[in-house]
Amino acid sequence: MTATTGTHGRAEVAERTLRTDRWWLPPLLTFAGLTTFVIYGVVRAFMNDNYWKAEYHYLAPFYSPCLSEACQPGASHFGQWFPDLGPLITPPLFVLPFVLGFRLTCYYYRKAYYRAFWLSPPACAVAEPHKRYTGETRFPLVAQNLHRYFFYSAIPIASILTYDAVIAFHGKDGGIGVGLGTLILVVNAVLIWAYTLSCHSCRHLVGGRLKHFSRHPVRYWMWTQISKLNARHMQLAWFSLFSVGLADLYVALVASGTITDLRFFN
Ligand code: FES
């Protein structure tokens, strides 16, 4: 394998790469991180249990919103839109296409998994194993252009996770209560919002196609704030992925009785 492009006028380099640093480390860590998350997600999606702790009103993010008649009593805050379709069609599967669609078509994750899973290319100035490059112009990758529409679905999902965080301020004796689970769900909602609002599509929606910022001071202000978040989009992608997994795991452990929620108040 050589690094030559075969293009007339381009240098032909015999080595696959001339880089001597640990260029393989970021794609390796990305591969490990995303694979771990996918395995956890699949296990949780089909576990179909331990997602609702009625005592504290904790709902695991992977099961939110819980829209199926198969949902545990009290877990469906927005109604039960779908019938119980058996153990293979669990409640998360009704929401998963939107959540996954948003993450999978995200500009940052595209870069991340193209590098880590397709090695296309694995890093800058490292030759890829593929002979042809077709970009995102044909099926299935042309579907990446749906990202802006998945962004619209991400807004209600972030709102629902915020609602879940608010109702998690529920005490075991009724009234208001605060536990470690409450704080974890609040932090998760904040990070999900930060990731969603830092989206490139959101930035374009708010401030794109404007000819004169001076005539749209509110949109300009919003655009500058979103631009600051957008500069941290990669970090927010990882932090929010980690927080949603951690929040889900914490609620699962509490709901299953494996651990006891650390209560600060009621
Ligand atoms: S670009 Fe990453 S969520 Fe839109």
Boltz pocket constraint, residues with backbone or C-beta under 6 A from the ligand:
constraints:
  - pocket:
      binder: B
      contacts: [[A, 102], [A, 105], [A, 106], [A, 107], [A, 108], [A, 109], [A, 147], [A, 151], [A, 195], [A, 196], [A, 198], [A, 199], [A, 200], [A, 201], [A, 202], [A, 233]]
      max_distance: 6.0
